[in-house]
Amino acid sequence: MLEKIHSPRDLQVLSESELEKLAEEIREVLIQVVSDRGGHLASNLGAVELTLALHCAFDAPNDKIVFDVGHQSYVHKLVTGRYDRFFALRQKDGLSGFPRISESEYDSFCVGHASTAISAAVGMARAFKLRGEKRYAVAVVGDGALTGGMCYEALNDAGDSQIPLIVILNDNEMSIAPNVGALSGYLTNLRQSGVYRSVKRFIRELLSKIPVLGSPLAKLLERLRDLLKGALVEGKFFEALGMEYYGPIDGHDIASMRTIFEHAKKQENPVLLHVITQKGKGYAPAENRPDKFHGVAPFYVESVSGVSESGKIAGQYLAEKAKKDSRIAVITAAMPAGTGMSAFQKEHPARFFDVGIAEEHAVTMASGMALGGMKPFVCIYSTFLQRAYDQIMMDAAMNKAGVVFMLDRAGLTGPDGETHQGVFDLSYLRQIPGMVVCSPRNEGDLKRLLDLALTYDGPMAIRYSKECVKGGGGEALSVGEWEVIRSGNGVAILAAGRMIGIAVETAELLKEKGVECTVVDARFIKPLDENLLLKLTEEHSLIVTLEDNTLLGGFGSAVMEALAATDMDVLALGIPDEFLPQASVNEQLEMVGLTPSAVAGKIVERWKR
């Protein structure tokens, strides 16, 4: 059936039974493609009927459907003319794993970070109202996203202004990790409301007593069921924000959702539709472990793999250290497993804090904990820590709080695309006064930097990629200490973290061309080892910097700033001033010219000049 779906209008002529059959087919395709290409599985499996009902009730792209984060947008892609390209999902030159305006007119907003959809939809609804256009703005938000404060800023504004807006709360009882906080408890109470259960029982008993009119009346009453729920279950929290509340609604009942959506379209004020779905629906392993099947690497359908090795090593090491050091605490923003901190959570639950999708709160809370005598480790992906820039600056650094920022997925991250590349952290962290920024090249280095962090009295950031080189180690490190790992003359290559391997391979290639290179592990991006740097300028004619960070304000910029008063020739190589699309990490390295052969070619060209 999917081959015949070229736009949402093709859905609107299907019968209920045909839509249900299509939903089954979509789930088969999702499992097939994600098992082969990797991606977000459980969230998409749970949003199949919801997405079909949305496109049956609304007229996209004239109406704007904004998916929060975009983890649940695969079904949307399949029914908006992209089925033939779906098998290249998350591949170079293929479909993005997230909504992208550049990819389709049906993608109304580029997303990848949580809690933004309501704000975007409020803006669209305001624009439609100001322009006098009868169009709808619909925000599809997961309950996990509601742990982020930006959602409440948007809801408060929408409720106060009374613009026509439809917010669909896709409540699957979890985000990536189980939801936390007062809101999660509130939604649980709504789902388990005694009034709600009484209504269901009343309808069920009433239907069983109708011998002749049973079938047609049953369908009518089923369509009315969710409206009754909306009338009898009080969504006081959302109503206090100025939203008209309907729910809970069965998110796998297409007919009921279409009825509710059509009713919501008639409202002139903002409405919130509370839809209950099952994450991972239709695939037993994902139903049982939706956290494990949230974002996955390619896998055989019977199993799944893909672990952040660096994060796992850090989590296990901190868990061991915490047995003797009672100051150590770990904070994460809805991703205990993703950041590798599950081991710490299991060993020290009282000192592990998952604050939900609330990076700003995580950083400021950690600053308070540090000033209260603890040693907090804030474990967040590089791309998500960007959301807390002001808190890092004002609350951690200005207070000289001893917070350790653990930046997982730093540098190029591959198939997740533009919104998930960790290629800006060196630039936004390096400019913060008092911040130490470092990157380990292997497992031993990571542990030595963790040891150093425990003794350092101030903010410190440790950035690392998902993979981790085994081995390494040595004596205790000092802040700002670099290490010469290969001696040569003429050319000195400075690198850190993942880029060390590329630097060493580049040096081997250049040796074949008669160029002997020094390779330096510049593990501290801030502060620089200025003594060693000046020594290198005396012994070499060319300094080369390698970084998987934007060249604007990054490691190369730091080196050039330090050598501005000299006549040293510096060749800075890194990420250009652009957002990098999805591809494998190796393909992205080729795209930006950071493979050993490409780097060697650029060095030879500069060396000849």
C-alpha positions as CSV (number, residue, x, y, z in Angstrom):
1,M,0.0,0.0,0.0
2,L,2.8,2.4,0.7
3,E,3.9,2.5,-2.9
4,K,0.5,4.1,-3.7
5,I,0.8,6.8,-1.0
6,H,2.3,9.8,-2.7
7,S,0.8,12.5,-0.4
8,P,-1.5,12.7,2.6
9,R,-4.5,13.2,0.3
10,D,-4.1,9.5,-0.7
11,L,-4.7,8.6,3.0
12,Q,-7.9,10.6,3.2
13,V,-9.8,8.3,0.8
14,L,-8.9,5.1,2.6
15,S,-11.4,3.3,4.8
16,E,-10.7,2.6,8.4
17,S,-9.8,-1.0,7.7
18,E,-7.4,0.1,5.0
19,L,-5.8,2.5,7.3
20,E,-5.3,-0.2,9.9
21,K,-3.8,-2.5,7.2
22,L,-1.5,0.4,6.2
23,A,-0.4,0.9,9.8
24,E,0.7,-2.8,9.9
25,E,2.7,-2.4,6.7
26,I,4.4,0.8,8.0
27,R,5.6,-1.0,11.1
28,E,7.1,-3.8,9.0
29,V,9.0,-1.2,6.9
30,L,10.2,0.7,10.0
31,I,11.6,-2.5,11.6
32,Q,13.2,-3.5,8.3
33,V,14.9,-0.1,7.5
34,V,16.0,0.8,11.1
35,S,17.4,-2.7,11.6
36,D,19.5,-2.1,8.4
37,R,20.3,1.6,8.8
38,G,19.9,2.4,12.5
39,G,17.8,5.2,13.8
40,H,14.9,5.8,16.2
41,L,12.6,2.8,16.3
42,A,10.4,2.6,19.5
43,S,9.1,6.1,19.2
44,N,8.1,5.7,15.6
45,L,6.4,2.4,16.1
46,G,4.3,4.0,18.8
47,A,3.3,7.0,16.6
48,V,2.0,5.2,13.5
49,E,-1.8,5.6,14.0
50,L,-1.3,9.1,15.5
51,T,0.5,10.2,12.3
52,L,-2.0,8.7,10.0
53,A,-4.9,10.4,11.9
54,L,-3.1,13.7,11.8
55,H,-2.6,13.6,8.0
56,C,-6.2,12.5,7.5
57,A,-7.6,15.4,9.6
58,F,-5.2,18.2,8.5
59,D,-4.2,19.6,5.1
60,A,-0.5,19.5,5.1
61,P,1.6,21.3,3.9
62,N,-0.9,24.2,4.0
63,D,-1.4,23.3,7.6
64,K,1.8,23.0,9.6
65,I,2.6,20.0,11.6
66,V,5.7,20.5,13.9
67,F,7.2,17.4,15.4
68,D,9.1,18.1,18.7
69,V,12.7,16.6,18.5
70,G,11.6,14.6,15.4
71,H,12.2,11.1,16.9
72,Q,8.7,10.1,15.7
73,S,8.8,11.6,12.2
74,Y,9.6,8.5,10.1
75,V,5.9,7.7,9.6
76,H,5.4,11.3,8.5
77,K,8.1,10.9,5.9
78,L,6.7,7.6,4.6
79,V,3.3,9.1,3.8
80,T,4.5,12.4,2.4
81,G,6.0,11.1,-0.8
82,R,9.3,9.8,0.5
83,Y,8.7,6.1,0.6
84,D,11.0,5.5,-2.4
85,R,13.9,7.2,-0.6
86,F,13.2,5.8,2.8
87,F,15.6,2.9,2.4
88,A,18.5,5.4,2.3
89,L,17.4,6.8,5.7
90,R,20.3,8.5,7.6
91,Q,22.7,7.7,4.7
92,K,24.9,10.2,2.8
93,D,22.7,12.0,0.3
94,G,19.7,10.1,1.7
95,L,16.8,11.1,3.9
96,S,17.6,12.8,7.2
97,G,16.5,11.0,10.4
98,F,14.8,14.3,11.4
99,P,12.4,16.8,9.8
100,R,14.3,19.1,7.4
101,I,12.8,22.0,5.5
102,S,15.3,21.5,2.7
103,E,14.1,17.9,2.3
104,S,10.3,18.3,1.8
105,E,7.6,21.0,1.8
106,Y,5.8,18.8,4.4
107,D,8.6,19.3,6.9
108,S,7.6,22.6,8.5
109,F,10.5,23.1,10.9
110,C,14.1,21.8,11.2
111,V,14.3,20.0,14.6
112,G,16.6,17.6,16.5
113,H,16.6,19.1,20.1
114,A,13.6,18.8,22.4
115,S,11.0,21.2,23.7
116,T,10.9,23.6,20.7
117,A,7.8,22.5,18.8
118,I,5.2,24.5,20.8
119,S,7.2,27.7,20.5
120,A,7.5,27.2,16.7
121,A,3.8,26.4,16.3
122,V,2.9,29.5,18.4
123,G,4.9,31.6,16.0
124,M,3.2,30.0,13.0
125,A,-0.3,30.3,14.5
126,R,0.4,34.0,15.1
127,A,1.6,34.5,11.6
128,F,-1.5,32.9,10.2
129,K,-3.8,35.0,12.4
130,L,-1.9,38.3,11.5
131,R,-2.2,37.4,7.8
132,G,-5.8,36.5,8.0
133,E,-5.2,32.9,6.7
134,K,-7.4,30.0,7.8
135,R,-4.6,27.5,8.4
136,Y,-3.8,25.3,11.4
137,A,-0.5,25.0,13.4
138,V,-0.1,21.7,15.2
139,A,2.6,20.8,17.6
140,V,3.2,17.1,18.3
141,V,5.1,16.9,21.6
142,G,6.2,13.9,23.6
143,D,5.7,13.8,27.4
144,G,9.5,13.7,27.7
145,A,9.8,17.1,26.0
146,L,7.5,18.5,28.7
147,T,10.3,18.1,31.2
148,G,12.0,21.0,29.4
149,G,11.1,24.5,30.6
150,M,10.8,26.0,27.1
151,C,7.5,24.2,26.6
152,Y,5.9,26.0,29.5
153,E,7.1,29.4,28.3
154,A,5.3,28.6,25.0
155,L,2.2,27.2,26.7
156,N,2.0,30.2,29.0
157,D,2.3,32.6,26.1
158,A,-0.2,30.7,23.9
159,G,-2.8,30.5,26.7
160,D,-2.4,34.2,27.5
161,S,-2.8,35.4,23.9
162,Q,-5.6,32.9,23.1
163,I,-4.5,32.2,19.5
164,P,-5.8,29.2,17.7
165,L,-3.3,26.5,18.3
166,I,-3.4,22.7,18.6
167,V,-0.9,20.9,20.8
168,I,-0.9,17.1,20.7
169,L,0.7,15.5,23.8
170,N,1.9,12.1,22.7
171,D,2.1,10.4,26.1
172,N,4.0,7.1,25.9
173,E,5.1,7.3,29.5
174,M,8.7,7.9,28.8
175,S,11.1,9.9,26.7
176,I,14.5,8.1,26.2
177,A,14.8,7.2,29.8
178,P,11.7,7.0,32.1
179,N,10.3,10.4,32.7
180,V,11.0,12.1,36.0
181,G,9.4,14.9,38.1
182,A,6.1,16.2,39.1
183,L,4.7,16.4,35.6
184,S,5.3,12.6,35.0
185,G,3.3,11.9,38.2
186,Y,0.5,14.2,37.1
187,L,0.1,12.5,33.7
188,T,0.2,9.1,35.4
189,N,-2.7,10.3,37.6
190,L,-4.7,11.4,34.5
191,R,-4.1,8.1,32.8
192,Q,-5.3,6.2,35.9
193,S,-8.1,8.5,36.7
194,G,-11.0,6.8,38.5
195,V,-13.5,8.8,36.5
196,Y,-11.8,7.8,33.2
197,R,-12.0,4.1,34.1
198,S,-15.6,4.5,35.2
199,V,-16.5,6.0,31.8
200,K,-14.8,3.1,30.0
201,R,-16.6,0.6,32.1
202,F,-20.0,2.3,31.7
203,I,-19.6,2.4,27.9
204,R,-18.5,-1.3,27.8
205,E,-21.5,-2.4,29.9
206,L,-23.9,-0.3,27.9
207,L,-22.8,-1.8,24.6
208,S,-23.1,-5.3,25.9
209,K,-26.8,-4.8,26.6
210,I,-27.8,-3.7,23.1
211,P,-28.8,-6.8,21.1
212,V,-29.9,-5.3,17.7
213,L,-28.5,-1.9,17.3
214,G,-25.2,-3.0,18.8
215,S,-22.8,-2.6,15.8
216,P,-23.7,0.9,14.4
217,L,-24.4,2.3,17.9
218,A,-21.1,0.8,19.1
219,K,-19.2,2.7,16.5
220,L,-21.0,5.9,17.3
221,L,-20.3,5.5,21.0
222,E,-16.7,4.7,20.4
223,R,-16.3,7.9,18.6
224,L,-18.0,9.8,21.4
225,R,-15.9,8.0,24.0
226,D,-12.9,10.3,23.9
227,L,-15.0,13.4,23.9
228,L,-16.6,12.0,27.1
229,K,-13.2,11.5,28.6
230,G,-12.3,15.1,27.8
231,A,-15.4,16.3,29.6
232,L,-15.0,14.1,32.7
233,V,-11.2,14.0,33.2
234,E,-9.9,17.3,34.5
235,G,-6.7,18.5,32.9
236,K,-6.5,21.3,35.5
237,F,-2.8,21.9,35.0
238,F,-3.1,22.7,31.3
239,E,-6.3,24.6,31.8
240,A,-4.5,26.8,34.3
241,L,-2.1,27.7,31.5
242,G,-5.1,28.7,29.3
243,M,-5.3,25.5,27.2
244,E,-8.5,23.7,26.6
245,Y,-7.8,20.0,27.6
246,Y,-9.1,16.9,25.9
247,G,-8.0,13.4,27.0
248,P,-6.8,10.9,27.6
249,I,-7.3,9.7,24.0
250,D,-6.4,6.3,22.6
251,G,-3.5,7.0,20.3
252,H,-4.0,3.7,18.4
253,D,-7.6,4.4,17.5
254,I,-7.5,6.3,14.2
255,A,-11.2,6.9,14.0
256,S,-11.5,8.4,17.5
257,M,-8.5,10.6,16.9
258,R,-9.9,11.9,13.6
259,T,-13.1,12.8,15.4
260,I,-11.2,14.7,18.2
261,F,-8.9,16.4,15.7
262,E,-11.9,17.7,13.7
263,H,-13.5,19.0,16.9
264,A,-10.2,20.7,17.8
265,K,-10.1,22.5,14.5
266,K,-13.3,24.3,15.3
267,Q,-11.9,25.9,18.4
268,E,-10.7,29.5,18.3
269,N,-8.5,29.2,21.4
270,P,-5.5,26.9,22.1
271,V,-6.3,23.3,22.8
272,L,-4.2,20.4,24.2
273,L,-5.1,16.9,23.2
274,H,-3.7,14.2,25.5
275,V,-3.0,11.1,23.4
276,I,-1.8,7.8,24.9
277,T,0.4,5.6,22.8
278,Q,2.6,2.6,23.4
279,K,6.2,3.1,22.6
280,G,7.6,0.3,20.4
281,K,4.1,-1.0,19.5
282,G,4.0,-4.0,17.2
283,Y,7.6,-5.2,17.9
284,A,7.9,-7.1,21.2
285,P,11.6,-6.3,22.0
286,A,10.9,-2.6,21.6
287,E,7.7,-2.8,23.6
288,N,9.5,-4.5,26.5
289,R,12.7,-2.2,26.3
290,P,11.7,1.1,24.6
291,D,14.7,2.8,26.2
292,K,17.1,0.2,24.5
293,F,15.3,0.6,21.1
294,H,14.9,4.4,21.2
295,G,18.0,5.2,19.1
296,V,19.8,2.2,17.8
297,A,22.7,1.3,15.6
298,P,22.0,-1.2,12.7
299,F,20.9,-4.5,14.2
300,Y,19.5,-7.9,13.5
301,V,15.8,-7.9,14.2
302,E,16.3,-10.3,17.1
303,S,18.9,-8.2,18.9
304,V,20.3,-4.7,19.1
305,S,23.8,-3.3,19.6
306,G,25.4,0.1,19.9
307,V,27.0,1.5,23.1
308,S,28.9,4.7,23.9
309,E,32.2,3.0,24.9
310,S,33.8,6.2,26.2
311,G,30.7,7.0,28.4
312,K,30.5,3.5,29.7
313,I,34.2,3.5,30.7
314,A,33.7,6.9,32.4
315,G,30.6,5.7,34.2
316,Q,32.2,2.6,35.5
317,Y,35.3,4.5,36.6
318,L,33.3,7.1,38.5
319,A,31.2,4.4,40.1
320,E,34.4,2.8,41.5
321,K,35.8,6.1,42.6
322,A,32.6,7.1,44.3
323,K,32.9,4.1,46.7
324,K,35.7,6.0,48.5
325,D,34.8,9.6,47.6
326,S,31.4,10.6,48.9
327,R,31.6,14.0,47.1
328,I,31.0,12.4,43.7
329,A,27.6,12.8,42.1
330,V,26.4,12.3,38.5
331,I,23.7,14.4,36.8
332,T,22.2,13.7,33.4
333,A,19.4,15.1,31.3
334,A,17.1,12.1,30.4
335,M,19.9,9.9,29.1
336,P,21.5,7.8,31.8
337,A,22.1,4.9,29.4
338,G,23.0,7.0,26.4
339,T,25.8,8.8,28.4
340,G,27.1,5.5,29.8
341,M,26.1,6.3,33.4
342,S,23.9,3.3,34.1
343,A,26.6,1.7,36.1
344,F,26.9,4.7,38.4
345,Q,23.1,4.9,38.7
346,K,23.0,1.2,39.8
347,E,25.9,1.5,42.3
348,H,25.0,4.9,43.8
349,P,21.3,5.7,43.2
350,A,21.2,8.3,45.9
351,R,24.0,10.3,44.2
352,F,22.6,9.9,40.6
353,F,20.2,12.6,39.3
354,D,18.2,12.4,36.1
355,V,16.5,15.8,35.8
356,G,14.7,15.1,32.5
357,I,15.2,17.1,29.3
358,A,16.3,20.2,31.2
359,E,20.0,20.9,30.5
360,E,19.8,24.4,31.9
361,H,18.5,23.2,35.2
362,A,21.1,20.4,35.3
363,V,24.0,22.9,35.0
364,T,22.8,25.4,37.5
365,M,21.8,22.6,40.0
366,A,25.3,21.1,39.6
367,S,26.8,24.5,40.3
368,G,24.7,24.7,43.5
369,M,25.8,21.2,44.5
370,A,29.5,22.1,43.9
371,L,29.2,25.2,46.1
372,G,27.6,22.9,48.7
373,G,30.6,20.7,48.9
374,M,29.9,18.0,46.3
375,K,31.8,17.1,43.1
376,P,29.1,16.9,40.4
377,F,29.8,15.4,37.0
378,V,27.3,16.7,34.4
379,C,27.0,14.0,31.6
380,I,25.4,15.4,28.5
381,Y,26.0,15.0,24.7
382,S,28.0,17.9,23.3
383,T,25.2,19.1,21.0
384,F,22.7,19.2,23.9
385,L,25.0,21.1,26.3
386,Q,24.8,24.0,23.9
387,R,21.3,24.6,25.3
388,A,22.9,25.5,28.7
389,Y,25.5,28.0,27.5
390,D,24.3,30.9,29.7
391,Q,24.2,28.6,32.8
392,I,27.7,27.3,32.1
393,M,28.9,30.9,31.8
394,M,26.9,32.7,34.6
395,D,26.3,29.9,37.1
396,A,29.2,27.6,36.9
397,A,32.2,29.7,35.7
398,M,31.3,33.0,37.4
399,N,30.8,31.2,40.7
400,K,34.0,29.2,40.1
401,A,32.0,26.1,40.9
402,G,33.8,22.8,40.6
403,V,31.5,21.3,38.1
404,V,32.9,18.6,35.6
405,F,31.2,18.6,32.2
406,M,31.3,15.3,30.5
407,L,30.6,15.9,26.8
408,D,29.8,12.6,25.1
409,R,29.4,12.4,21.3
410,A,31.9,15.3,20.8
411,G,33.0,16.0,17.3
412,L,31.4,14.4,14.2
413,T,28.6,12.0,15.1
414,G,27.5,10.6,11.8
415,P,24.0,9.7,10.7
416,D,22.0,11.8,13.1
417,G,23.0,14.8,11.0
418,E,23.1,18.6,11.4
419,T,21.4,18.9,14.8
420,H,23.5,16.3,16.5
421,Q,27.1,17.1,15.4
422,G,29.2,18.0,18.4
423,V,31.5,20.3,16.5
424,F,30.9,23.6,18.4
425,D,31.9,22.8,22.0
426,L,35.5,23.9,21.8
427,S,34.5,27.3,20.5
428,Y,31.7,27.9,23.0
429,L,33.6,26.5,26.0
430,R,37.0,28.0,25.2
431,Q,35.8,31.6,25.6
432,I,34.5,31.1,29.1
433,P,36.8,32.5,31.8
434,G,38.2,29.9,34.2
435,M,37.0,26.9,32.1
436,V,39.5,24.1,31.5
437,V,38.8,22.2,28.3
438,C,40.4,18.9,27.5
439,S,40.0,15.7,25.4
440,P,41.4,12.2,26.0
441,R,43.0,10.2,23.2
442,N,42.4,6.8,24.8
443,E,40.9,4.9,27.8
444,G,43.9,5.5,30.1
445,D,43.9,9.2,29.3
446,L,40.1,9.5,30.1
447,K,40.7,8.0,33.5
448,R,43.7,10.3,34.2
449,L,41.6,13.3,33.3
450,L,38.8,12.1,35.6
451,D,41.4,11.8,38.4
452,L,42.6,15.4,37.6
453,A,39.0,16.6,37.6
454,L,38.5,15.3,41.2
455,T,41.4,17.5,42.4
456,Y,40.7,20.6,40.3
457,D,38.8,23.4,42.1
458,G,36.9,25.0,39.2
459,P,34.8,24.2,36.1
460,M,36.3,21.6,33.7
461,A,35.0,20.1,30.5
462,I,36.1,16.7,29.2
463,R,35.0,16.0,25.6
464,Y,35.1,12.6,23.9
465,S,33.7,10.7,21.0
466,K,31.4,7.7,21.3
467,E,34.2,5.2,20.5
468,C,37.2,4.8,22.8
469,V,40.7,3.6,22.0
470,K,41.8,1.0,24.4
471,G,44.9,1.1,26.5
472,G,47.0,4.2,27.5
473,G,47.7,5.6,30.9
474,G,50.7,6.9,32.7
475,E,51.5,9.3,35.5
476,A,49.1,11.8,36.9
477,L,48.3,14.8,34.6
478,S,48.6,18.5,35.3
479,V,46.3,21.1,33.9
480,G,47.6,22.3,30.5
481,E,50.1,19.5,30.0
482,W,50.7,18.3,26.4
483,E,52.6,15.3,25.3
484,V,55.0,14.7,22.3
485,I,54.1,11.2,21.0
486,R,56.3,11.3,17.9
487,S,59.3,13.3,17.2
488,G,60.3,14.8,13.9
489,N,61.4,18.1,12.3
490,G,60.0,20.7,10.0
491,V,56.3,20.0,10.6
492,A,54.6,19.7,14.0
493,I,51.0,18.3,14.0
494,L,48.9,19.2,17.1
495,A,45.8,17.3,17.8
496,A,43.6,15.9,20.6
497,G,41.1,13.1,21.2
498,R,39.8,11.3,18.1
499,M,42.1,13.4,15.8
500,I,45.3,11.9,17.3
501,G,44.8,8.7,15.3
502,I,44.4,10.8,12.1
503,A,47.5,12.8,13.0
504,V,49.6,9.7,13.5
505,E,48.4,8.1,10.2
506,T,49.1,11.4,8.4
507,A,52.7,11.4,9.8
508,E,53.2,7.9,8.4
509,L,52.1,9.0,5.0
510,L,54.3,12.1,5.1
511,K,57.3,10.0,6.1
512,E,57.0,8.2,2.8
513,K,57.3,11.5,1.1
514,G,60.4,12.4,3.0
515,V,58.7,14.7,5.6
516,E,59.4,13.8,9.2
517,C,56.6,15.1,11.5
518,T,56.3,15.7,15.2
519,V,53.0,14.7,16.6
520,V,51.7,16.3,19.8
521,D,48.8,15.2,21.9
522,A,47.4,18.7,22.8
523,R,44.9,17.2,25.2
524,F,44.3,20.6,26.8
525,I,42.7,23.0,24.4
526,K,42.4,25.5,27.3
527,P,44.8,26.3,28.8
528,L,47.3,25.6,26.0
529,D,50.8,24.3,26.9
530,E,52.4,27.5,25.8
531,N,55.9,26.5,26.9
532,L,55.9,23.4,24.6
533,L,54.1,25.4,21.9
534,L,56.9,28.0,21.8
535,K,59.5,25.3,21.9
536,L,57.9,23.7,18.8
537,T,58.1,27.1,16.9
538,E,61.8,27.1,17.5
539,E,62.3,23.6,16.1
540,H,59.8,23.5,13.3
541,S,58.8,25.6,10.2
542,L,55.1,24.7,10.1
543,I,52.6,24.1,12.8
544,V,49.5,22.1,11.8
545,T,46.4,21.9,14.0
546,L,43.7,19.2,13.6
547,E,40.3,19.4,15.2
548,D,36.8,17.9,14.8
549,N,35.3,21.3,15.7
550,T,34.4,24.3,13.7
551,L,37.5,26.3,12.7
552,L,35.8,29.5,14.0
553,G,37.0,30.0,17.5
554,G,38.3,26.5,17.9
555,F,41.6,24.9,18.7
556,G,43.4,26.2,15.6
557,S,42.2,29.7,16.5
558,A,43.6,29.3,20.0
559,V,47.0,28.3,18.7
560,M,47.1,31.2,16.2
561,E,46.1,33.6,18.9
562,A,48.9,32.4,21.1
563,L,51.5,32.7,18.2
564,A,50.2,36.0,16.9
565,A,53.3,37.8,18.0
566,T,55.6,35.4,16.1
567,D,56.1,34.8,12.4
568,M,55.2,31.1,12.7
569,D,53.3,29.6,9.8
570,V,50.1,27.8,11.1
571,L,47.8,25.6,9.0
572,A,44.5,25.1,10.8
573,L,42.4,22.1,9.6
574,G,38.9,21.4,11.0
575,I,35.2,21.7,10.3
576,P,34.2,24.5,7.8
577,D,31.6,27.1,8.6
578,E,28.5,25.0,7.8
579,F,26.0,22.5,9.2
580,L,27.1,19.0,8.2
581,P,24.3,16.6,6.9
582,Q,24.0,13.0,7.8
583,A,26.5,10.4,6.6
584,S,28.9,8.0,8.3
585,V,31.7,9.6,10.4
586,N,34.3,8.4,7.8
587,E,32.2,9.9,5.0
588,Q,32.0,13.2,6.9
589,L,35.7,13.2,7.5
590,E,36.1,12.9,3.7
591,M,33.6,15.7,3.1
592,V,35.6,18.1,5.3
593,G,39.0,16.9,4.2
594,L,40.1,15.4,7.5
595,T,41.2,11.9,6.3
596,P,44.9,11.2,6.6
597,S,45.5,11.3,2.9
598,A,43.6,14.6,2.5
599,V,45.5,16.1,5.5
600,A,48.8,14.9,4.2
601,G,48.1,16.5,0.8
602,K,47.3,19.9,2.4
603,I,50.5,19.7,4.5
604,V,52.6,18.9,1.5
605,E,51.1,21.8,-0.5
606,R,51.8,24.3,2.3
607,W,55.2,22.8,3.0
608,K,56.2,23.3,-0.7
609,R,55.1,26.9,-0.5
